[in-house]
């Protein structure tokens, strides 16, 4: 029992060190949501189809860039770690990744084309609830998913990210509804905070873990 608990703790610490310590995951998250904040402007200039293609392409470039930077900065400092995760931990990690993907998709739909989503609010519900129910559900989903991730991997700042991104998305929808296509300022501010946190973590990581050099 104690060995199993200790193994889970080691796996959690290892996952946190490899994925969240260097701030690169935070920077990638901030970049993606900053692109979503700019999305209405580029959509107005490029059109829906080309704009979506641009967003997906840039997201893949950002993800690939994070992998490259991690191999150049993080790997020389931490080395290669291959831990034999338990089946339960692997399943938990897979579910977490799936939930993040689904939540990001929901947020993208609420910002890009809310008409694709059917509003489940009953006709007797207040007008404001009928107008923003899907966006409120996106807020709750974002907060819930990031809270689960923060709990699973022991990363407290993910709780903050859930409220920042969910609240920024809802505020952007409310502010920009019925207005000309414009920069989603609340979501952009939330993404900016995450980018600053990620940059700070990266600087701290580089200073905390200097590159190991072999002495002759």
C-alpha positions as CSV (number, residue, x, y, z in Angstrom):
1,X,0.0,0.0,0.0
2,X,2.7,2.4,1.1
3,X,4.9,1.4,-1.9
4,X,2.0,2.0,-4.3
5,X,1.3,5.4,-2.8
6,X,5.0,6.3,-2.9
7,X,5.3,5.2,-6.6
8,X,2.3,7.4,-7.5
9,X,4.0,10.4,-5.7
10,X,7.2,9.8,-7.5
11,X,5.4,9.6,-10.9
12,X,3.5,12.8,-10.1
13,X,6.7,14.6,-9.2
14,X,8.5,13.3,-12.3
15,X,5.6,14.4,-14.5
16,X,5.5,17.8,-12.9
17,X,9.3,18.2,-13.3
18,X,9.4,17.2,-16.9
19,X,6.2,19.0,-18.1
20,X,5.6,22.0,-15.9
21,X,8.8,23.0,-14.2
22,X,10.4,24.8,-17.2
23,X,7.4,27.0,-18.1
24,X,7.3,25.8,-21.7
25,X,3.9,24.3,-21.3
26,X,2.6,27.6,-19.9
27,X,4.1,29.5,-22.8
28,X,2.5,27.2,-25.3
29,X,-0.9,27.5,-23.6
30,X,-0.5,31.3,-23.5
31,X,0.4,31.5,-27.2
32,X,-2.6,29.4,-28.2
33,X,-5.1,31.5,-26.3
34,X,-3.4,34.7,-27.5
35,X,-4.0,33.5,-31.0
36,X,-7.7,32.9,-30.1
37,X,-7.8,36.5,-28.8
38,X,-6.5,37.7,-32.2
39,X,-8.7,35.3,-34.1
40,X,-11.6,37.7,-34.8
41,X,-9.3,40.2,-36.5
42,X,-7.6,37.7,-38.7
43,X,-10.9,36.1,-39.5
44,X,-12.2,39.4,-40.8
45,X,-9.2,39.8,-43.1
46,X,-8.7,36.2,-44.2
47,X,-12.2,34.7,-44.0
48,X,-13.4,31.7,-41.8
49,X,-11.8,28.9,-43.8
50,X,-8.3,30.4,-44.3
51,X,-8.3,31.8,-40.8
52,X,-9.0,28.4,-39.2
53,X,-6.3,26.8,-41.3
54,X,-3.9,29.6,-40.2
55,X,-4.8,29.0,-36.5
56,X,-4.4,25.2,-36.7
57,X,-1.1,25.6,-38.6
58,X,0.3,28.1,-36.1
59,X,-0.8,25.9,-33.2
60,X,1.1,22.9,-34.7
61,X,4.2,25.1,-35.3
62,X,4.0,26.4,-31.6
63,X,3.7,22.8,-30.3
64,X,6.6,21.7,-32.5
65,X,8.6,24.7,-31.4
66,X,8.0,23.8,-27.7
67,X,9.3,20.3,-28.3
68,X,12.5,21.6,-30.0
69,X,13.1,24.2,-27.3
70,X,12.6,21.6,-24.6
71,X,15.2,19.3,-26.2
72,X,17.6,22.3,-26.4
73,X,17.0,23.8,-22.9
74,X,15.3,21.3,-20.6
75,X,16.8,17.9,-21.7
76,X,20.5,19.0,-21.2
77,X,19.6,20.1,-17.7
78,X,17.3,17.2,-16.6
79,X,18.5,14.4,-18.8
80,X,16.3,11.7,-20.3
81,X,13.8,10.2,-17.9
82,X,11.8,7.1,-18.7
83,X,9.5,6.1,-15.9
84,X,7.4,3.0,-16.0
85,X,4.0,4.5,-15.3
86,X,1.3,2.3,-13.9
87,X,-1.7,1.5,-16.0
88,X,-3.9,3.7,-13.8
89,X,-1.5,6.6,-14.2
90,X,-1.4,6.2,-17.9
91,X,-5.2,6.1,-18.1
92,X,-5.4,9.2,-15.9
93,X,-2.9,11.0,-18.1
94,X,-4.8,10.0,-21.3
95,X,-8.1,11.2,-19.9
96,X,-6.5,14.5,-18.8
97,X,-5.2,15.1,-22.4
98,X,-8.6,14.2,-23.8
99,X,-10.4,16.6,-21.5
100,X,-7.9,19.4,-22.4
101,X,-8.5,18.8,-26.1
102,X,-12.3,18.8,-25.7
103,X,-12.3,21.9,-23.5
104,X,-10.1,23.8,-26.0
105,X,-12.4,22.7,-28.8
106,X,-15.4,24.0,-26.8
107,X,-13.7,27.3,-26.2
108,X,-12.7,27.6,-29.8
109,X,-16.3,27.0,-30.9
110,X,-17.7,29.6,-28.5
111,X,-15.3,32.2,-29.8
112,X,-15.2,31.2,-33.5
113,X,-18.7,30.2,-34.4
114,X,-21.1,30.0,-31.5
115,X,-23.9,29.2,-34.0
116,X,-22.6,25.7,-34.3
117,X,-23.6,24.9,-30.7
118,X,-27.2,24.3,-29.8
119,X,-28.3,26.4,-26.8
120,X,-29.9,23.9,-24.3
121,X,-31.5,26.6,-22.2
122,X,-35.3,26.2,-21.8
123,X,-37.5,28.9,-23.1
124,X,-38.6,29.8,-19.6
125,X,-35.0,30.6,-18.5
126,X,-34.0,34.3,-18.1
127,X,-32.9,36.0,-21.3
128,X,-29.3,36.4,-20.2
129,X,-29.0,32.7,-19.4
130,X,-30.4,31.8,-22.8
131,X,-27.9,34.1,-24.5
132,X,-24.8,32.9,-22.6
133,X,-25.6,29.4,-21.4
134,X,-23.1,27.8,-23.7
135,X,-20.4,30.3,-22.8
136,X,-21.1,29.6,-19.1
137,X,-20.8,25.9,-19.7
138,X,-17.5,26.5,-21.4
139,X,-16.3,28.5,-18.3
140,X,-17.3,25.7,-16.0
141,X,-15.7,23.0,-18.2
142,X,-12.5,25.0,-18.4
143,X,-12.3,25.6,-14.7
144,X,-13.2,21.9,-14.0
145,X,-10.6,20.5,-16.4
146,X,-7.7,22.7,-15.2
147,X,-8.7,22.0,-11.6
148,X,-8.5,18.3,-12.3
149,X,-5.1,18.7,-14.0
150,X,-3.9,20.8,-11.1
151,X,-4.9,18.1,-8.6
152,X,-3.6,15.2,-10.6
153,X,-0.2,16.6,-11.3
154,X,0.1,18.8,-8.1
155,X,0.4,22.1,-10.0
156,X,-1.5,24.7,-8.1
157,X,-1.3,27.4,-10.8
158,X,-3.5,25.4,-13.1
159,X,-6.4,26.2,-10.9
160,X,-5.7,29.9,-11.6
161,X,-5.4,29.2,-15.3
162,X,-8.9,27.6,-15.4
163,X,-10.5,30.8,-14.0
164,X,-8.3,33.1,-16.2
165,X,-9.1,31.3,-19.4
166,X,-12.7,30.5,-18.7
167,X,-13.5,33.9,-17.4
168,X,-11.6,35.6,-20.2
169,X,-13.5,33.6,-22.7
170,X,-16.9,34.5,-21.2
171,X,-16.0,38.2,-20.8
172,X,-14.8,38.3,-24.4
173,X,-18.1,36.9,-25.7
174,X,-20.1,39.3,-23.6
175,X,-18.1,42.4,-24.5
176,X,-17.9,41.6,-28.2
177,X,-21.4,40.3,-28.8
178,X,-23.1,42.4,-31.4
179,X,-20.0,44.5,-31.9
180,X,-17.6,44.6,-34.9
181,X,-14.9,42.0,-35.1
182,X,-12.2,43.1,-32.6
183,X,-9.4,41.8,-30.4
184,X,-10.7,39.7,-27.5
185,X,-9.2,41.9,-24.8
186,X,-10.2,39.8,-21.7
187,X,-8.9,36.6,-23.2
188,X,-5.8,38.4,-24.4
189,X,-5.1,39.7,-20.9
190,X,-5.5,36.2,-19.5
191,X,-3.2,34.8,-22.1
192,X,-0.7,37.6,-21.3
193,X,-0.7,36.7,-17.6
194,X,0.0,33.0,-18.5
195,X,2.8,34.0,-20.9
196,X,4.4,36.1,-18.2
197,X,4.2,33.3,-15.7
198,X,5.6,30.9,-18.2
199,X,8.5,33.2,-19.0
200,X,9.2,33.7,-15.3
201,X,9.2,29.9,-14.8
202,X,11.6,29.4,-17.7
203,X,14.1,32.0,-16.4
204,X,13.9,30.4,-13.0
205,X,14.4,26.9,-14.4
206,X,17.5,27.9,-16.4
207,X,19.0,29.5,-13.3
208,X,18.0,26.6,-11.0
209,X,19.3,23.8,-13.3
210,X,22.5,24.8,-15.0
211,X,23.8,22.7,-17.9
212,X,25.9,19.9,-16.7
213,X,29.4,19.9,-18.2
214,X,31.8,17.0,-18.2
215,X,35.1,17.9,-16.6
216,X,38.3,16.5,-18.2
